[in-house]
Amino acid sequence: MEKYLSDFAVGETGKIKSVAGEGRIRRRLFDMGVTAGATVTLRKKAPLGDPVELNIRGYELSLRKAEAACVLTEVEK
């Protein structure tokens, strides 16, 4: 099932399929290792849902909800 990172529940894991967004945002995500094929797990959400904390490529990464909405994943069952 395809899902955007911004829609993940805490503890959910998926494999990144694509990264959308405009120039700077997309480049920033790529520079942080958010690329197709990487496995990502949502670790925490802030009380109001922004930002979210992810585990990707063995490190912790915090993204704004708007940035997480640019990342399409295939959710693992």
Buried (B, 14 or more C-beta within 10 A) or exposed (E): EEBBBBBBEEEBBBEBEEBEBEEEBBEEBEEBBBBEEBEBBBBEBEEEEBBBBBBBEEEEBBBEBEBBBBBBBEBEE
